[in-house]
Amino acid sequence: MKKIIKFENGLRLAIQTVKSTKAVAIGILVGTGSAYENAENNGISHFTEHMLFKGTAKRTAFQIADEPEGIGAQINAATGREYTLYYTISLSEHFKQCADILSDMLFNSTFLPVNIDKERGVIIEEINGCSDDPSDLVGDLSQEAYYGKQGLGRTILGPIDNIKKFTQEDFFNYQKERYTADNTVISVAGCINEKEAIEIVRSLFADKFTNLELTASKTYKSDIQKRYIESIKTISQANAEFMFPAFKSLSKQSKIASIIGHCLGGGMSSRLFQEIREELGLAYEVYCSQMSCTHEGSMTVSFATDPKNIVKATKAMRKILDEACANGLTDEEIQKTKEQLKSATVLGTESASSLMRSNGMRVLRENRLFDVRRAVKEIDSIKPDDVNKLIKKIFVFSKVSCGYVGGKYGKKNLLEVLGD
């Protein structure tokens, strides 16, 4: 049994009962993240997520961490470019206690200056760690190269200068602005009595909201252009990530593009993996995948190799993509990928945690629950002709952007390969 409940104040509850498990997952999904920030407050969504764990009017930071562990539950959170998620996973008998902890964090966090100052150091170290990790850094650079310094181009962690200046008032104001009833979804999945869950969510969440309507922007706009951004570091590998135009999440094109990305770089038998790793021995890993967001999307190809081989690997990538555009993907490749995506879709519904996330994100984005049968049917409906028509619209090298992290190399030669 699954349904959406919309409370009088605009809060939505996505609920799905699952008899085959003893677990229950509850998540708070808020429609906010770095894409909705500006230059002055970039990083505040992620910082706010951290601060909700740092103490409320009745729980200390230690109690927020210790209480779930005392009942064998997991508690965590994540910030993305479009959403922020807080969640617990527990045995069903502890559902109400877990819901109470999350409710307390959401509505009663104190944002004490002393705790803000402590957490600044934690987040600055997180930023420094990402800057030292070439795979993390190249992802941020490629996002900025393609999307610009706004919208999806903003980093989730934000710049250190912003982290140093956020105040208690900034956090309260940000919560008031974006943590509103109509911009929040509570998602519950697992072994739970539906009536009981609705009443618990009503009393612990719906009845507590004072900020009802989102007054800030519900959309964002990036600055999509062709750019190249590099960070020269003395490391053994060159990390490159290339971004091409793709499609927003609610479009049929995004589903077709998922098949394209998987065929080309989603597994060990994919074209990019077979050529760049198996035949040429230039990289340990090579990926191709679509990032499909509410308003925009992109297709990413990434790999890491010796700096002296970066041009050779990029030429190999271009050769594979050009051939795919010219000759199309085979019916066999497309059918195999469809079977893989269907399996992943179905297997993803076998845990309470996955269902909580899938339903919550779907309700947040398009006000409907995730339907596994519909998802499989949509995959089945895609024809080879659909794939091979669309592939030509994605891999357009006159529009490709690139992020690079690694040692010095022939930058001019690489840009020539990309068409500059």
N, C-alpha and C positions, 0 to 999 in steps of 0.2 A: 504494500500500500504506500503510495506517495502522493503528496499534494503540496500546493502553495497556499499558505494562509497570509492574508494581508490584514494587518491590524488597523484600527481606526486612525492612528497617527502616521500611517505610511510604511511602518516597519514590515518587512516580509520575512516569513518563516518558510524555509524549504525543509520538508520532513519526509523521510523514507524509512519505513520499518523493514527490518531484515530478520527473518526467523532463524536463518542458518548460522548466526553468530551470537556470541555472548557479549560482544563489545558494542560500544556506542561512541560515536564521535560527534562533537559539537563545535562549530566554528562561527566566528564573527567575521564577516567579510564586509569591508568598507571600501566604497568606490573612490579610493584616493591613493596616490603614489607619486613618484617623481615626475611623471608626465604632466601632472596638474600643478606643479610648482613653478616658481619663477626664479630668476637669477638670485634674488635676495634670500629666498627661503629654501632653495634647493638642498635637500637632505633632511628636511623637517619631518617628512612622513616616516622615514626610517628611524630617526631619533625618537619620534613619538612612540613608535612601536617598542623601542627599548625602554622608554620611561614608564610605560604601563606595567612593567614588571618591577618597578623600583619603589613601590610602596603606595598604599591607599590609606584612607582614614582608619581602617581597622586591621590591615595586614601590613607587615613589614615586607621588604624584598625577600628576606629569608623565608618567611611564612608562605609567600606566593610560590616559591620554589619547593619548599619542604612539604606543604600540605598535599599537593598532588602525588608526590613520591610516596608519602605515607599510606596512600590507598592504592598504590601500584599504577597510577595514571601517568600519562605523558602530557606535558603542556609545552607549547611552543608558539612561534609566530613567524611570519614572513612578510616582507615588504617587496612589492614589485613596482613596475612603472605605472600600472593602472589600478592596483588594489593593495589592501593591507589585510592580512588574515591573522586571527588569534584563535587557537584551537586546543582542545583536549581530546584524548582518546583514553577510555577507561572501560571497566566492566560496567554493565548496565546498572548495577546496584548503586554506583557512585555518580550517576548522571547529575542528580540535583546538586550535589556538592561541587562538582566540576563547573556546572553552570553558574553557581553562586560565586565561585572564584573569578570566572571570566567577567561576570556582571560587575563585581566589585572593582576589578581592574578598569573596565570601560567607563564606569560612572563616578568612581571615587578616587582616582589617582590624584596624588597631591602635588606632583612635580616640584618637590622641595629643591631649592637652589643647591643645597649640599649634595643631593643625589644627582642633579643635573651636572654639576662640576665633576663628580666622579665618573659619570658616564661619558662625558666629553673625551676623557682620556681613553676609554675603551673604544669608542668609535673612531678616534684618530688612529689608534693602533690597527683597527680593522681596515681603515683606508690605506694606511701604510702597508699592511699585509697584501692588500689587493694590488697596490702599485708595484710590489716586489714579485707578484705572481704574474708572469707574462700572459698566461691564458685568461686571467681576469682582466688585466689591463687592455689586452687587444680587443676584448669584447666591448669595453667602454669606448675605446678609440674608434672602432668600426661603427658603433651606434652614433657617435658624434659626427663621424665622417658622412654618414648617410642622412641622418635626421637633423643635423645641425645642433646648435646649443640651446634648443628649446624642445618642448614636447618629449617624444621618446628619446631624444638625444641627450637628455639630462641624466647624469649618473644617479643611481639609487642612493648611494652613500653621501653624495654632495661634496663640495669642496671643504677643506679644513677651515678656511676663514669663516665660513658660515657656521660650522660646528662650534667654533670658539665663541660665537656671539649670541646664540639662542638663549632666551631667558624664560623664566616661569610663565610670564605673560604670553610669550609667543606660543607656548604649548597649549595653554588654555584657549587662546584665540583660534589656533588651528583646529583644535577639537570642536569648538563651537561652530566653526565655518564649514567643516567637511564631515565630521562624525555626526551626521543628522539621521533621523529615523528613515527618511525616504532614500538615503544613500547607503543604507546598511541592510544586509541580509543575514539572518541567523539560519544556519544550515545544520540539521540534525539527521544522522543516519545510523542505523544499527538496531540492536535489540532494545526496543523502547515502546512503551504504551503510548499510542498516538494522543489520546486525550490528556494523559498526564504530561506529556512533553509540551503540548500547546499551552497548558495552564502554567507550567514552569516558565516557559519563555515569555508568556504574557506578564507574569508577576515580576520576573527578574530582569526583563529587558524592555518589553513594550511599554509598561507602565512607568518606566523610569526616564524615558527620553524627555528632555526639555527643549532640545533643538530639533525641530521637526522637519523643516524644509531647507534643502540645499540652495543657498543664495549665490554661491560661487559657480564658476563655469562647470558645466557638465561635459564639456568637450575640451580638446586641446588641438593644437596644430603645430606640426614640426616644420622644419625648414629643409625639405628634401632637395638635395643637389648631389652632383658628383664631386667628391672630395677625396683627398689622400691625407691621412694624418699618421705620423710616425713618432715612436719613442725609441731612440737609440740607446741600447743598453749592452753592457759587456756580458753576454750570456751565450751559452753554447748553441742555442737554437734560435731561428728566426720564426716568429709567430705571425701569421698573416690571416686576416679575415676579410672576405669580400662580400659586399651586400648589394643585392639586385632588387629592383622593384617587385613587390608581390601584392597581396590582397588582404583586406580587413577580415576579421574573424567570422562575421556573420554572412559572408558571401559564399556562393557555391564555388566560386573560383578558388577560395582558400582550401577547400577540400580536395580539389583537383591538384592544387600546388603541393599539398602534403604528399600525394602520391609521387609527384615529380621529384621532390626533395629526397624521399626515401629511396626511389629507384637509383638516383645518382650518387647518394652518399649517406644512406641510412643504415647500412649493414656491411658485413664482410664481403658479400657478393656484389655490392654496388659498383657501378662503373668507376667512380673516382677512387674508391678503395683498391679495386683490383689493379688499376693502372698506376696510381701514384705510389701505393705501398708495395703491392705484390709484384708488379712488373718492373718498376723503376727503382724500388727500394729507397724512396726519397723521404718517407714520413712513416711514423709509427701509427698515427691516427689521421684520418681525414673525414670531414663531415659535410653534409649538406642538409639544411633544414629550413623550414619556413617559420618566421616569427609572425604570428597572426594576432593583431591587437584590434581593439574595438573600432578605431578610426583609420588605421594605417597598417601596413604590413611590409615584410621584406623577406627575401630568400638569402640565406647565408651559406657560404662555402668557407671552411677554415681548415688549416693544417699548420704543422710546425716542422721545420727542416733546418739543415745546416745553412747559414747565411749564404754560403757560396752556391747553394742549390736553389735559392728562392726563385730566381728567374726561370730556371729549368722546370721547377714544380708548377709555377704559374702558367708557363707555356703548355704544360701537360693538362692542367685544369682547363685552360681555354680550348684546347684541341677537343677535349671530351665534350665540353658544353656546346661548342660550335657544331660538332657532329650530331649531338642529340637534337639540336635545333634544326639542322639540315635534313636529317634522316628519320627523326622521331625515335621513340622508345618502342621496343618490340611488344607484341601482345603478351608474350610469356613474361617479360619483366613486369609489365603492368599488373597482370593477374597475380603473380607471386607477391607483389607489394600489397595489393588489395587484401590478400589473405593474411599477410602479416599485420596490417592495420586493423583488420576485423578482429584478429586474435587479441591484439593489444587492447582494443576497445572493450571486448567482452571480459577479458581477464581483469581489467581495471575496475570492474563492478563487483569484484569478489571481496573487497574489504570495505568496512564502514568508513574508514578514513578517505578512501578514494571517492566513494559515493558522496560523502559530505562535501569534498572539494568540487567535484563535478557539478553537483546540483547547485551549490552556492554560487559558483562562477557563472553557470548558465542563467540562473535567476537574476543575478546582478547585472549581466550583460543584456539579456533579452527577455527576462520575465517569464521563462518557462524552464521546466525541469529537464535534466539530461535524460534522454530516452535511448537506451542502448539498441533497441530494435530499429528505431528510426535512424540512428547513426550507422548501423550496419547496412541498412537499406540504401542510405545515401552513398556509401562506399560502393556497394554493388551496382548502383545506377550509373557510375562513371564509366564511360566508354573510352577505348584507346584513342579515338578521334578527338575526344574532349581534351585528353592529355596532350596530344601532339600539336593541337592548335594553340594551346595555352603556353607551352614551353617556349615558343618563339617570342612571346610577350614578356617573359621573365628575364632571360639571359641576354640582355641588351648591354653590350660592353660600353656603349657610349653613355650609359647611365650608372655604371658600377662605381661604388665607393670602396675604399680600402683602409683598414687599420693595420699598422705594422709595429711589432715590438721585437727588437733584436739588434745584432751587431750591424756595422756598416756594410753596405753591399752596393750593387749597381742600381740605385734607385731609378735612374733615367731609363735603364733597360727594362725594369719592371713596368714602369708607366707606359713604355712603348707597347709592351705586351697587352696591357689593359686598354690601349687605344688612345692614349694621350700623345 
